[in-house]
């Protein structure tokens, strides 16, 4: 696995800024930590966290091209939103250039695909990466310590609070909110 990880780390180093690469390492570490807490495969979680932003700093045209072909559902809102595009593009890049498949790697691909917007029916791994991205060590927004605590309280509590934060933050900024985010929120709310 270490040799395989080096291939991805080399790609990330070549295609991400130093800051974004450090963020990827931090999300990988937080994903592993949360996986251990919630009984998920730690190595798969580390890997998914590591590669979650694999397409983040590719040119927008390349991101759009990849996202337009993505085999995992994508909304028009996401295709029109530059900050969201990289997640969809990342999943497709992993399939096209690294040979990941929906048959064998669906949980990893969906973790990358949904780490920005969430979705109803997310796997435990996808939820872990979503929370790890929001709460990784390098994050410094106002209430990050509170969200780290939620992420470590329970997966449902972490997701509920994270989705509430994401929806409120997007609405305050006047941004669109993808349907998948609202569906994820409604699903987690129904569990409360």
N, CA, C and O atoms as a DFTB+ gen file, in Angstrom:
768 C
 N C O
     1  1       0.821      -1.202       0.000
     2  2       0.000       0.000       0.000
     3  2       0.868       1.271       0.000
     4  3       0.508       2.265      -0.631
     5  1       1.998       1.238       0.700
     6  2       2.867       2.416       0.775
     7  2       3.361       2.828      -0.609
     8  3       3.384       4.015      -0.936
     9  1       3.759       1.842      -1.425
    10  2       4.237       2.147      -2.775
    11  2       3.111       2.767      -3.595
    12  3       3.327       3.721      -4.343
    13  1       1.920       2.221      -3.448
    14  2       0.753       2.750      -4.148
    15  2       0.454       4.189      -3.694
    16  3       0.156       5.052      -4.520
    17  1       0.533       4.436      -2.408
    18  2       0.289       5.787      -1.889
    19  2       1.288       6.793      -2.437
    20  3       0.935       7.940      -2.709
    21  1       2.535       6.366      -2.600
    22  2       3.564       7.265      -3.132
    23  2       3.203       7.781      -4.523
    24  3       3.487       8.932      -4.854
    25  1       2.581       6.933      -5.331
    26  2       2.155       7.342      -6.681
    27  2       1.160       8.507      -6.571
    28  3       1.253       9.481      -7.317
    29  1       0.224       8.397      -5.651
    30  2      -0.772       9.461      -5.470
    31  2      -0.146      10.706      -4.847
    32  3      -0.464      11.829      -5.238
    33  1       0.736      10.502      -3.886
    34  2       1.404      11.653      -3.272
    35  2       2.240      12.404      -4.294
    36  3       2.266      13.634      -4.284
    37  1       2.922      11.684      -5.174
    38  2       3.704      12.339      -6.229
    39  2       2.801      13.169      -7.141
    40  3       3.143      14.294      -7.503
    41  1       1.642      12.608      -7.513
    42  2       0.700      13.342      -8.354
    43  2       0.217      14.596      -7.628
    44  3       0.163      15.676      -8.215
    45  1      -0.131      14.450      -6.364
    46  2      -0.616      15.591      -5.582
    47  2       0.456      16.673      -5.457
    48  3       0.163      17.858      -5.610
    49  1       1.686      16.272      -5.183
    50  2       2.780      17.252      -5.059
    51  2       2.988      18.014      -6.365
    52  3       3.297      19.206      -6.356
    53  1       2.817      17.320      -7.481
    54  2       3.031      17.943      -8.791
    55  2       1.861      18.816      -9.222
    56  3       2.033      19.701     -10.061
    57  1       0.664      18.583      -8.662
    58  2      -0.528      19.269      -9.148
    59  2      -1.244      20.146      -8.126
    60  3      -2.258      20.769      -8.438
    61  1      -0.717      20.192      -6.911
    62  2      -1.310      21.034      -5.876
    63  2      -0.260      21.985      -5.307
    64  3       0.936      21.697      -5.324
    65  1      -0.729      23.111      -4.809
    66  2       0.167      24.014      -4.098
    67  2       0.615      23.328      -2.802
    68  3       0.005      22.351      -2.368
    69  1       1.668      23.840      -2.200
    70  2       2.145      23.260      -0.942
    71  2       1.045      23.307       0.120
    72  3       0.848      22.339       0.855
    73  1       0.332      24.427       0.199
    74  2      -0.743      24.584       1.182
    75  2      -1.837      23.532       0.963
    76  3      -2.316      22.936       1.928
    77  1      -2.231      23.300      -0.267
    78  2      -3.290      22.333      -0.571
    79  2      -2.789      20.906      -0.320
    80  3      -3.557      20.049       0.118
    81  1      -1.522      20.652      -0.593
    82  2      -0.963      19.329      -0.320
    83  2      -0.957      19.057       1.191
    84  3      -1.322      17.967       1.630
    85  1      -0.546      20.043       1.973
    86  2      -0.559      19.897       3.434
    87  2      -1.995      19.664       3.914
    88  3      -2.232      18.837       4.795
    89  1      -2.940      20.390       3.336
    90  2      -4.356      20.179       3.670
    91  2      -4.755      18.728       3.376
    92  3      -5.444      18.103       4.182
    93  1      -4.339      18.204       2.256
    94  2      -4.670      16.819       1.895
    95  2      -4.108      15.836       2.910
    96  3      -4.780      14.875       3.284
    97  1      -2.883      16.069       3.355
    98  2      -2.287      15.202       4.388
    99  2      -3.059      15.312       5.701
   100  3      -3.258      14.312       6.392
   101  1      -3.493      16.523       6.044
   102  2      -4.264      16.712       7.272
   103  2      -5.636      16.045       7.195
   104  3      -6.094      15.458       8.175
   105  1      -6.284      16.132       6.054
   106  2      -7.586      15.473       5.888
   107  2      -7.407      13.957       5.946
   108  3      -8.242      13.251       6.512
   109  1      -6.327      13.464       5.368
   110  2      -6.039      12.026       5.433
   111  2      -5.871      11.586       6.887
   112  3      -6.415      10.559       7.294
   113  1      -5.125      12.354       7.660
   114  2      -4.894      12.013       9.068
   115  2      -6.195      12.064       9.865
   116  3      -6.457      11.170      10.671
   117  1      -7.013      13.095       9.653
   118  2      -8.290      13.192      10.353
   119  2      -9.236      12.078       9.906
   120  3      -9.991      11.548      10.721
   121  1      -9.207      11.723       8.640
   122  2     -10.040      10.626       8.142
   123  2      -9.663       9.318       8.834
   124  3     -10.532       8.546       9.241
   125  1      -8.370       9.080       8.962
   126  2      -7.908       7.872       9.661
   127  2      -8.379       7.882      11.118
   128  3      -8.861       6.870      11.626
   129  1      -8.239       9.019      11.779
   130  2      -8.656       9.147      13.179
   131  2     -10.158       8.873      13.343
   132  3     -10.563       8.132      14.239
   133  1     -10.974       9.472      12.478
   134  2     -12.418       9.261      12.558
   135  2     -12.798       7.827      12.181
   136  3     -13.734       7.260      12.745
   137  1     -12.072       7.248      11.234
   138  2     -12.338       5.859      10.847
   139  2     -12.102       4.921      12.017
   140  3     -12.880       3.995      12.248
   141  1     -11.037       5.161      12.746
   142  2     -10.761       4.330      13.920
   143  2     -11.882       4.483      14.949
   144  3     -12.306       3.501      15.558
   145  1     -12.350       5.689      15.137
   146  2     -13.411       5.963      16.094
   147  2     -14.731       5.298      15.703
   148  3     -15.478       4.829      16.561
   149  1     -15.007       5.264      14.399
   150  2     -16.310       4.771      13.922
   151  2     -16.261       3.401      13.250
   152  3     -17.218       3.000      12.589
   153  1     -15.160       2.688      13.415
   154  2     -15.093       1.317      12.927
   155  2     -15.032       1.164      11.422
   156  3     -15.547       0.192      10.869
   157  1     -14.409       2.111      10.765
   158  2     -14.228       2.046       9.312
   159  2     -12.783       1.655       9.029
   160  3     -11.920       1.806       9.894
   161  1     -12.517       1.159       7.838
   162  2     -11.172       0.770       7.439
   163  2     -10.256       2.006       7.443
   164  3     -10.460       2.937       6.663
   165  1      -9.258       2.005       8.318
   166  2      -8.390       3.176       8.507
   167  2      -7.555       3.501       7.270
   168  3      -7.345       4.670       6.948
   169  1      -7.083       2.469       6.582
   170  2      -6.232       2.717       5.412
   171  2      -7.043       3.272       4.244
   172  3      -6.586       4.170       3.536
   173  1      -8.243       2.737       4.044
   174  2      -9.112       3.270       2.980
   175  2      -9.506       4.712       3.307
   176  3      -9.579       5.560       2.417
   177  1      -9.757       4.981       4.582
   178  2     -10.119       6.338       4.993
   179  2      -8.948       7.295       4.766
   180  3      -9.133       8.399       4.254
   181  1      -7.747       6.871       5.148
   182  2      -6.563       7.698       4.929
   183  2      -6.417       8.004       3.432
   184  3      -6.198       9.150       3.040
   185  1      -6.542       6.973       2.617
   186  2      -6.397       7.125       1.173
   187  2      -7.444       8.082       0.612
   188  3      -7.110       8.986      -0.153
   189  1      -8.704       7.890       0.986
   190  2      -9.778       8.754       0.484
   191  2      -9.558      10.198       0.924
   192  3      -9.772      11.128       0.146
   193  1      -9.131      10.384       2.173
   194  2      -8.837      11.736       2.647
   195  2      -7.677      12.360       1.899
   196  3      -7.704      13.546       1.572
   197  1      -6.663      11.564       1.630
   198  2      -5.487      12.052       0.913
   199  2      -5.853      12.579      -0.471
   200  3      -5.378      13.638      -0.880
   201  1      -6.690      11.847      -1.186
   202  2      -6.971      12.186      -2.590
   203  2      -8.228      13.029      -2.789
   204  3      -8.605      13.308      -3.927
   205  1      -8.876      13.436      -1.709
   206  2     -10.167      14.124      -1.855
   207  2     -10.077      15.378      -2.726
   208  3     -11.045      15.707      -3.411
   209  1      -8.971      16.073      -2.721
   210  2      -8.800      17.306      -3.510
   211  2      -7.887      17.105      -4.721
   212  3      -7.244      18.054      -5.168
   213  1      -7.823      15.908      -5.247
   214  2      -6.880      15.571      -6.319
   215  2      -7.023      16.481      -7.546
   216  3      -6.043      16.738      -8.245
   217  1      -8.236      16.964      -7.805
   218  2      -8.454      17.818      -8.983
   219  2      -8.633      19.292      -8.620
   220  3      -8.964      20.098      -9.490
   221  1      -8.426      19.654      -7.376
   222  2      -8.728      20.995      -6.864
   223  2      -8.036      22.115      -7.631
   224  3      -8.638      23.164      -7.861
   225  1      -6.803      21.916      -8.025
   226  2      -6.061      23.000      -8.662
   227  2      -5.757      22.739     -10.140
   228  3      -4.895      23.389     -10.731
   229  1      -6.474      21.784     -10.723
   230  2      -6.391      21.619     -12.176
   231  2      -7.085      22.820     -12.817
   232  3      -7.958      23.423     -12.193
   233  1      -6.720      23.177     -14.040
   234  2      -7.399      24.297     -14.702
   235  2      -8.911      24.057     -14.749
   236  3      -9.364      22.922     -14.897
   237  1      -9.682      25.134     -14.620
   238  2     -11.141      25.023     -14.582
   239  2     -11.683      24.274     -15.803
   240  3     -12.614      23.479     -15.676
   241  1     -11.112      24.521     -16.972
   242  2     -11.582      23.857     -18.192
   243  2     -11.415      22.340     -18.076
   244  3     -12.291      21.579     -18.487
   245  1     -10.291      21.912     -17.515
   246  2     -10.031      20.477     -17.323
   247  2     -11.006      19.896     -16.292
   248  3     -11.524      18.793     -16.466
   249  1     -11.248      20.655     -15.215
   250  2     -12.209      20.199     -14.215
   251  2     -13.591      20.028     -14.844
   252  3     -14.266      19.025     -14.609
   253  1     -14.003      21.000     -15.636
   254  2     -15.326      20.944     -16.263
   255  2     -15.424      19.760     -17.220
   256  3     -16.426      19.046     -17.253
   257  1     -14.368      19.571     -17.991
   258  2     -14.323      18.460     -18.945
   259  2     -14.485      17.120     -18.212
   260  3     -15.271      16.271     -18.634
   261  1     -13.747      16.936     -17.128
   262  2     -13.851      15.699     -16.349
   263  2     -15.231      15.572     -15.698
   264  3     -15.846      14.507     -15.744
   265  1     -15.706      16.646     -15.101
   266  2     -17.000      16.615     -14.413
   267  2     -18.137      16.317     -15.379
   268  3     -19.100      15.641     -15.018
   269  1     -18.031      16.813     -16.587
   270  2     -19.072      16.590     -17.588
   271  2     -19.211      15.114     -17.959
   272  3     -20.268      14.681     -18.418
   273  1     -18.148      14.350     -17.760
   274  2     -18.158      12.915     -18.073
   275  2     -18.371      12.035     -16.838
   276  3     -18.409      10.810     -16.951
   277  1     -18.507      12.639     -15.685
   278  2     -18.528      11.859     -14.445
   279  2     -19.647      10.828     -14.449
   280  3     -20.789      11.124     -14.798
   281  1     -19.293       9.619     -14.055
   282  2     -20.234       8.505     -14.018
   283  2     -21.090       8.518     -12.750
   284  3     -22.017       7.718     -12.623
   285  1     -20.788       9.410     -11.823
   286  2     -21.597       9.576     -10.614
   287  2     -22.407      10.858     -10.810
   288  3     -21.866      11.876     -11.242
   289  1     -23.678      10.808     -10.498
   290  2     -24.599      11.924     -10.764
   291  2     -24.022      13.281     -10.367
   292  3     -23.391      13.435      -9.322
   293  1     -24.260      14.250     -11.233
   294  2     -23.815      15.633     -10.980
   295  2     -24.933      16.582     -11.414
   296  3     -25.553      16.385     -12.459
   297  1     -25.182      17.597     -10.616
   298  2     -26.249      18.547     -10.926
   299  2     -25.707      19.720     -11.736
   300  3     -24.502      19.972     -11.766
   301  1     -26.605      20.417     -12.379
   302  2     -26.226      21.623     -13.131
   303  2     -25.662      22.693     -12.205
   304  3     -24.773      23.450     -12.594
   305  1     -26.180      22.754     -10.980
   306  2     -25.659      23.725     -10.003
   307  2     -24.173      23.479      -9.776
   308  3     -23.384      24.422      -9.727
   309  1     -23.793      22.216      -9.637
   310  2     -22.383      21.897      -9.398
   311  2     -21.532      22.192     -10.626
   312  3     -20.412      22.689     -10.503
   313  1     -22.056      21.889     -11.808
   314  2     -21.296      22.144     -13.033
   315  2     -21.055      23.634     -13.249
   316  3     -20.086      24.020     -13.904
   317  1     -21.930      24.469     -12.700
   318  2     -21.800      25.914     -12.872
   319  2     -21.035      26.586     -11.731
   320  3     -20.760      27.785     -11.789
   321  1     -20.693      25.818     -10.697
   322  2     -20.037      26.391      -9.524
   323  2     -18.578      25.957      -9.460
   324  3     -18.279      24.801      -9.161
   325  1     -17.686      26.876      -9.738
   326  2     -16.254      26.562      -9.733
   327  2     -15.779      25.940      -8.418
   328  3     -15.004      24.985      -8.462
   329  1     -16.207      26.436      -7.246
   330  2     -15.718      25.830      -6.005
   331  2     -16.166      24.376      -5.795
   332  3     -15.526      23.644      -5.040
   333  1     -17.239      23.953      -6.443
   334  2     -17.749      22.597      -6.266
   335  2     -17.252      21.626      -7.331
   336  3     -17.281      20.411      -7.132
   337  1     -16.807      22.148      -8.434
   338  2     -16.472      21.340      -9.602
   339  2     -15.367      20.315      -9.347
   340  3     -15.409      19.214      -9.896
   341  1     -14.389      20.662      -8.528
   342  2     -13.221      19.800      -8.337
   343  2     -13.563      18.434      -7.740
   344  3     -12.878      17.449      -8.019
   345  1     -14.603      18.367      -6.931
   346  2     -14.955      17.088      -6.303
   347  2     -15.461      16.092      -7.344
   348  3     -15.075      14.923      -7.344
   349  1     -16.321      16.570      -8.220
   350  2     -16.859      15.728      -9.291
   351  2     -15.726      15.352     -10.248
   352  3     -15.589      14.195     -10.644
   353  1     -14.920      16.349     -10.609
   354  2     -13.791      16.110     -11.508
   355  2     -12.803      15.123     -10.899
   356  3     -12.238      14.285     -11.602
   357  1     -12.597      15.225      -9.592
   358  2     -11.663      14.328      -8.918
   359  2     -12.083      12.869      -9.007
   360  3     -11.256      11.991      -9.251
   361  1     -13.365      12.617      -8.809
   362  2     -13.855      11.234      -8.913
   363  2     -13.625      10.688     -10.321
   364  3     -13.183       9.552     -10.486
   365  1     -13.926      11.500     -11.330
   366  2     -13.744      11.040     -12.713
   367  2     -12.261      10.870     -13.050
   368  3     -11.890       9.916     -13.735
   369  1     -11.418      11.778     -12.579
   370  2      -9.975      11.667     -12.791
   371  2      -9.447      10.353     -12.217
   372  3      -8.634       9.674     -12.844
   373  1      -9.913      10.008     -11.030
   374  2      -9.474       8.760     -10.392
   375  2      -9.886       7.542     -11.204
   376  3      -9.163       6.546     -11.238
   377  1     -11.030       7.611     -11.854
   378  2     -11.463       6.491     -12.700
   379  2     -10.670       6.449     -14.002
   380  3     -10.220       5.384     -14.425
   381  1     -10.504       7.596     -14.629
   382  2      -9.869       7.637     -15.954
   383  2      -8.356       7.455     -15.908
   384  3      -7.793       6.746     -16.743
   385  1      -7.695       8.083     -14.947
   386  2      -6.235       8.094     -14.965
   387  2      -5.589       7.162     -13.947
   388  3      -4.403       6.852     -14.060
   389  1      -6.342       6.720     -12.972
   390  2      -5.765       5.863     -11.937
   391  2      -6.430       4.493     -11.856
   392  3      -6.002       3.641     -11.078
   393  1      -7.463       4.281     -12.645
   394  2      -8.076       2.956     -12.744
   395  2      -9.000       2.556     -11.607
   396  3      -9.337       1.378     -11.491
   397  1      -9.424       3.493     -10.762
   398  2     -10.413       3.139      -9.752
   399  2     -11.733       2.847     -10.459
   400  3     -12.033       3.448     -11.491
   401  1     -12.517       1.930      -9.908
   402  2     -13.773       1.559     -10.545
   403  2     -14.926       1.662      -9.551
   404  3     -14.749       1.526      -8.341
   405  1     -16.104       1.906     -10.100
   406  2     -17.291       1.959      -9.250
   407  2     -17.582       0.596      -8.628
   408  3     -18.130       0.517      -7.529
   409  1     -17.219      -0.463      -9.320
   410  2     -17.464      -1.808      -8.805
   411  2     -16.625      -2.103      -7.562
   412  3     -17.128      -2.687      -6.602
   413  1     -15.354      -1.705      -7.572
   414  2     -14.448      -2.038      -6.469
   415  2     -14.189      -0.869      -5.510
   416  3     -13.855      -1.090      -4.346
   417  1     -14.336       0.345      -5.981
   418  2     -13.906       1.511      -5.205
   419  2     -15.011       2.549      -5.014
   420  3     -14.726       3.724      -4.784
   421  1     -16.258       2.123      -5.108
   422  2     -17.376       3.071      -5.039
   423  2     -17.298       3.966      -3.788
   424  3     -17.511       5.175      -3.875
   425  1     -16.992       3.365      -2.631
   426  2     -16.972       4.159      -1.397
   427  2     -15.909       5.262      -1.457
   428  3     -16.148       6.379      -0.999
   429  1     -14.754       4.956      -2.012
   430  2     -13.691       5.961      -2.145
   431  2     -14.081       7.031      -3.164
   432  3     -13.910       8.224      -2.915
   433  1     -14.600       6.601      -4.302
   434  2     -15.004       7.551      -5.345
   435  2     -16.129       8.461      -4.856
   436  3     -16.127       9.658      -5.146
   437  1     -17.084       7.905      -4.118
   438  2     -18.168       8.731      -3.600
   439  2     -17.670       9.654      -2.481
   440  3     -18.186      10.760      -2.319
   441  1     -16.687       9.216      -1.719
   442  2     -16.099      10.093      -0.694
   443  2     -15.466      11.318      -1.355
   444  3     -15.623      12.437      -0.864
   445  1     -14.760      11.116      -2.452
   446  2     -14.162      12.234      -3.200
   447  2     -15.268      13.070      -3.840
   448  3     -15.266      14.297      -3.740
   449  1     -16.191      12.411      -4.485
   450  2     -17.278      13.080      -5.216
   451  2     -18.133      13.977      -4.311
   452  3     -18.493      15.088      -4.702
   453  1     -18.456      13.500      -3.113
   454  2     -19.398      14.218      -2.252
   455  2     -18.745      14.981      -1.101
   456  3     -19.453      15.449      -0.209
   457  1     -17.425      15.120      -1.094
   458  2     -16.794      15.776       0.059
   459  2     -17.113      17.266       0.164
   460  3     -16.903      17.862       1.220
   461  1     -17.609      17.873      -0.894
   462  2     -17.958      19.297      -0.841
   463  2     -19.439      19.542      -0.599
   464  3     -19.807      20.536       0.028
   465  1     -20.293      18.648      -1.088
   466  2     -21.734      18.915      -1.045
   467  2     -22.529      17.936      -0.192
   468  3     -23.639      18.252       0.236
   469  1     -21.985      16.768       0.056
   470  2     -22.754      15.752       0.759
   471  2     -23.847      15.195      -0.141
   472  3     -24.086      15.701      -1.238
   473  1     -24.504      14.152       0.337
   474  2     -25.602      13.524      -0.405
   475  2     -26.333      12.578       0.529
   476  3     -25.760      12.078       1.497
   477  1     -27.591      12.340       0.234
   478  2     -28.321      11.327       0.980
   479  2     -27.694       9.971       0.663
   480  3     -27.210       9.749      -0.448
   481  1     -27.703       9.081       1.627
   482  2     -27.197       7.733       1.396
   483  2     -25.684       7.629       1.350
   484  3     -25.148       6.646       0.837
   485  1     -24.987       8.626       1.877
   486  2     -23.521       8.574       1.877
   487  2     -23.048       7.388       2.716
   488  3     -23.625       7.081       3.759
   489  1     -22.003       6.734       2.250
   490  2     -21.397       5.656       3.028
   491  2     -20.730       6.248       4.266
   492  3     -20.531       7.459       4.361
   493  1     -20.392       5.388       5.199
   494  2     -19.684       5.835       6.390
   495  2     -18.358       6.487       5.994
   496  3     -17.967       7.503       6.568
   497  1     -17.671       5.902       5.015
   498  2     -16.405       6.471       4.561
   499  2     -16.605       7.870       3.983
   500  3     -15.819       8.773       4.272
   501  1     -17.637       8.063       3.176
   502  2     -17.897       9.376       2.582
   503  2     -18.208      10.408       3.670
   504  3     -17.769      11.554       3.579
   505  1     -18.958      10.009       4.691
   506  2     -19.255      10.921       5.792
   507  2     -17.977      11.289       6.551
   508  3     -17.785      12.442       6.938
   509  1     -17.131      10.323       6.753
   510  2     -15.863      10.561       7.456
   511  2     -15.004      11.575       6.697
   512  3     -14.452      12.492       7.305
   513  1     -14.887      11.421       5.399
   514  2     -14.078      12.354       4.609
   515  2     -14.725      13.740       4.585
   516  3     -14.025      14.750       4.650
   517  1     -16.044      13.794       4.491
   518  2     -16.757      15.074       4.535
   519  2     -16.420      15.809       5.831
   520  3     -16.080      16.993       5.812
   521  1     -16.515      15.104       6.949
   522  2     -16.221      15.713       8.246
   523  2     -14.736      16.033       8.405
   524  3     -14.380      17.069       8.967
   525  1     -13.877      15.156       7.916
   526  2     -12.431      15.386       8.015
   527  2     -12.018      16.633       7.239
   528  3     -11.149      17.383       7.685
   529  1     -12.633      16.857       6.089
   530  2     -12.319      18.036       5.287
   531  2     -12.733      19.310       6.031
   532  3     -12.034      20.321       5.969
   533  1     -13.847      19.261       6.720
   534  2     -14.342      20.414       7.463
   535  2     -13.543      20.691       8.734
   536  3     -13.470      21.834       9.186
   537  1     -12.943      19.645       9.312
   538  2     -12.349      19.778      10.649
   539  2     -10.862      19.448      10.727
   540  3     -10.320      19.302      11.822
   541  1     -10.208      19.333       9.597
   542  2      -8.789      18.959       9.618
   543  2      -7.958      19.986      10.381
   544  3      -8.383      21.125      10.578
   545  1      -6.788      19.575      10.800
   546  2      -5.912      20.386      11.658
   547  2      -5.610      21.775      11.084
   548  3      -5.440      22.732      11.839
   549  1      -5.545      21.888       9.773
   550  2      -5.197      23.168       9.156
   551  2      -6.371      24.142       9.067
   552  3      -6.169      25.310       8.734
   553  1      -7.585      23.691       9.354
   554  2      -8.759      24.578       9.298
   555  2      -8.724      25.556      10.474
   556  3      -8.406      25.181      11.602
   557  1      -9.057      26.819      10.184
   558  2      -8.948      27.848      11.221
   559  2     -10.173      28.761      11.299
   560  3     -10.080      29.846      11.873
   561  1     -11.305      28.363      10.746
   562  2     -12.481      29.229      10.804
   563  2     -12.993      29.329      12.248
   564  3     -12.584      28.552      13.112
   565  1     -13.874      30.274      12.496
   566  2     -14.288      30.669      13.840
   567  2     -14.675      29.500      14.761
   568  3     -14.146      29.412      15.869
   569  1     -15.554      28.627      14.353
   570  2     -16.078      27.574      15.234
   571  2     -15.496      26.186      14.958
   572  3     -16.133      25.180      15.271
   573  1     -14.319      26.120      14.386
   574  2     -13.765      24.828      13.980
   575  2     -13.625      23.861      15.157
   576  3     -13.851      22.662      14.994
   577  1     -13.259      24.359      16.334
   578  2     -13.109      23.469      17.486
   579  2     -14.440      22.833      17.861
   580  3     -14.486      21.668      18.254
   581  1     -15.506      23.587      17.741
   582  2     -16.846      23.063      18.024
   583  2     -17.203      21.954      17.023
   584  3     -17.765      20.929      17.407
   585  1     -16.880      22.161      15.752
   586  2     -17.204      21.163      14.732
   587  2     -16.313      19.919      14.856
   588  3     -16.749      18.813      14.540
   589  1     -15.087      20.096      15.308
   590  2     -14.232      18.938      15.595
   591  2     -14.848      18.095      16.712
   592  3     -14.849      16.866      16.654
   593  1     -15.368      18.778      17.723
   594  2     -16.011      18.068      18.832
   595  2     -17.234      17.290      18.325
   596  3     -17.415      16.124      18.675
   597  1     -18.065      17.929      17.506
   598  2     -19.233      17.243      16.943
   599  2     -18.810      16.016      16.134
   600  3     -19.423      14.953      16.226
   601  1     -17.755      16.183      15.345
   602  2     -17.280      15.069      14.501
   603  2     -16.823      13.889      15.344
   604  3     -16.907      12.740      14.911
   605  1     -16.343      14.171      16.540
   606  2     -15.868      13.111      17.431
   607  2     -16.943      12.610      18.399
   608  3     -16.707      11.659      19.145
   609  1     -18.113      13.239      18.391
   610  2     -19.216      12.834      19.268
   611  2     -19.966      11.648      18.675
   612  3     -20.139      10.616      19.324
   613  1     -20.407      11.814      17.434
   614  2     -21.042      10.724      16.681
   615  2     -21.066      11.133      15.217
   616  3     -21.039      12.319      14.888
   617  1     -21.117      10.147      14.353
   618  2     -21.144      10.434      12.919
   619  2     -22.411      11.210      12.569
   620  3     -22.353      12.176      11.808
   621  1     -23.547      10.799      13.113
   622  2     -24.801      11.498      12.832
   623  2     -24.768      12.931      13.348
   624  3     -25.168      13.849      12.632
   625  1     -24.304      13.139      14.564
   626  2     -24.219      14.497      15.128
   627  2     -23.261      15.352      14.306
   628  3     -23.557      16.505      13.990
   629  1     -22.122      14.781      13.968
   630  2     -21.150      15.508      13.155
   631  2     -21.726      15.921      11.813
   632  3     -21.575      17.069      11.394
   633  1     -22.392      14.983      11.132
   634  2     -22.971      15.293       9.826
   635  2     -24.102      16.310       9.945
   636  3     -24.199      17.230       9.132
   637  1     -24.945      16.149      10.940
   638  2     -26.054      17.086      11.138
   639  2     -25.520      18.513      11.305
   640  3     -25.975      19.437      10.631
   641  1     -24.566      18.678      12.198
   642  2     -24.025      20.014      12.458
   643  2     -23.239      20.541      11.257
   644  3     -23.315      21.728      10.940
   645  1     -22.498      19.678      10.597
   646  2     -21.708      20.105       9.434
   647  2     -22.613      20.550       8.287
   648  3     -22.339      21.557       7.634
   649  1     -23.677      19.813       8.044
   650  2     -24.596      20.180       6.968
   651  2     -25.357      21.464       7.301
   652  3     -25.579      22.301       6.427
   653  1     -25.752      21.616       8.557
   654  2     -26.406      22.868       8.977
   655  2     -25.469      24.049       8.724
   656  3     -25.876      25.081       8.191
   657  1     -24.209      23.874       9.117
   658  2     -23.203      24.923       8.920
   659  2     -23.035      25.236       7.431
   660  3     -23.029      26.401       7.034
   661  1     -22.903      24.210       6.628
   662  2     -22.672      24.388       5.197
   663  2     -23.835      25.100       4.518
   664  3     -23.633      26.009       3.713
   665  1     -25.044      24.683       4.844
   666  2     -26.229      25.297       4.233
   667  2     -26.350      26.756       4.673
   668  3     -26.587      27.636       3.845
   669  1     -26.189      27.013       5.964
   670  2     -26.301      28.384       6.474
   671  2     -25.211      29.280       5.879
   672  3     -25.482      30.411       5.476
   673  1     -23.989      28.772       5.828
   674  2     -22.869      29.545       5.286
   675  2     -23.106      29.879       3.814
   676  3     -22.873      31.009       3.385
   677  1     -23.569      28.895       3.045
   678  2     -23.851      29.129       1.623
   679  2     -24.961      30.152       1.439
   680  3     -24.868      31.032       0.584
   681  1     -26.014      30.033       2.245
   682  2     -27.137      30.961       2.140
   683  2     -26.695      32.392       2.511
   684  3     -27.068      33.350       1.833
   685  1     -25.912      32.530       3.571
   686  2     -25.427      33.854       3.979
   687  2     -24.563      34.507       2.903
   688  3     -24.584      35.726       2.735
   689  1     -23.809      33.690       2.180
   690  2     -22.944      34.210       1.116
   691  2     -23.698      34.418      -0.198
   692  3     -23.137      34.939      -1.162
   693  1     -24.976      34.009      -0.236
   694  2     -25.758      34.157      -1.462
   695  2     -25.418      33.125      -2.513
   696  3     -25.660      33.343      -3.701
   697  1     -24.854      31.994      -2.088
   698  2     -24.484      30.929      -3.021
   699  2     -25.640      29.953      -3.219
   700  3     -26.536      29.852      -2.380
   701  1     -25.604      29.250      -4.325
   702  2     -26.587      28.202      -4.564
   703  2     -26.306      27.021      -3.632
   704  3     -25.188      26.852      -3.145
   705  1     -27.327      26.219      -3.396
   706  2     -27.190      25.033      -2.553
   707  2     -27.647      23.840      -3.374
   708  3     -28.820      23.756      -3.738
   709  1     -26.746      22.919      -3.669
   710  2     -27.128      21.752      -4.465
   711  2     -28.206      20.912      -3.764
   712  3     -28.238      20.814      -2.537
   713  1     -29.063      20.326      -4.555
   714  2     -30.137      19.478      -4.040
   715  2     -29.557      18.347      -3.187
   716  3     -30.151      17.973      -2.176
   717  1     -28.417      17.805      -3.579
   718  2     -27.835      16.688      -2.815
   719  2     -27.509      17.093      -1.382
   720  3     -27.597      16.272      -0.469
   721  1     -27.132      18.357      -1.180
   722  2     -26.843      18.853       0.169
   723  2     -28.125      18.889       0.997
   724  3     -28.140      18.470       2.154
   725  1     -29.183      19.386       0.400
   726  2     -30.473      19.444       1.095
   727  2     -30.999      18.038       1.378
   728  3     -31.571      17.787       2.439
   729  1     -30.806      17.134       0.439
   730  2     -31.240      15.741       0.651
   731  2     -30.444      15.094       1.783
   732  3     -31.001      14.342       2.583
   733  1     -29.158      15.381       1.852
   734  2     -28.333      14.848       2.944
   735  2     -28.817      15.394       4.278
   736  3     -28.928      14.657       5.257
   737  1     -29.102      16.685       4.310
   738  2     -29.587      17.317       5.535
   739  2     -30.937      16.716       5.959
   740  3     -31.131      16.366       7.123
   741  1     -31.850      16.603       5.014
   742  2     -33.160      16.034       5.336
   743  2     -33.050      14.599       5.823
   744  3     -33.770      14.190       6.734
   745  1     -32.150      13.835       5.218
   746  2     -31.962      12.443       5.641
   747  2     -31.417      12.387       7.071
   748  3     -31.919      11.620       7.893
   749  1     -30.410      13.181       7.366
   750  2     -29.814      13.141       8.710
   751  2     -30.792      13.697       9.741
   752  3     -30.829      13.229      10.879
   753  1     -31.580      14.690       9.349
   754  2     -32.591      15.247      10.255
   755  2     -33.647      14.192      10.617
   756  3     -34.125      14.143      11.750
   757  1     -33.998      13.361       9.648
   758  2     -35.008      12.314       9.912
   759  2     -34.509      11.251      10.879
   760  3     -35.313      10.515      11.451
   761  1     -33.198      11.158      11.072
   762  2     -32.622      10.205      12.021
   763  2     -32.660      10.717      13.460
   764  3     -32.548       9.944      14.411
   765  1     -32.821      12.050      13.603
   766  2     -32.791      12.644      14.958
   767  2     -34.036      12.283      15.743
   768  3     -34.180      12.693      16.895
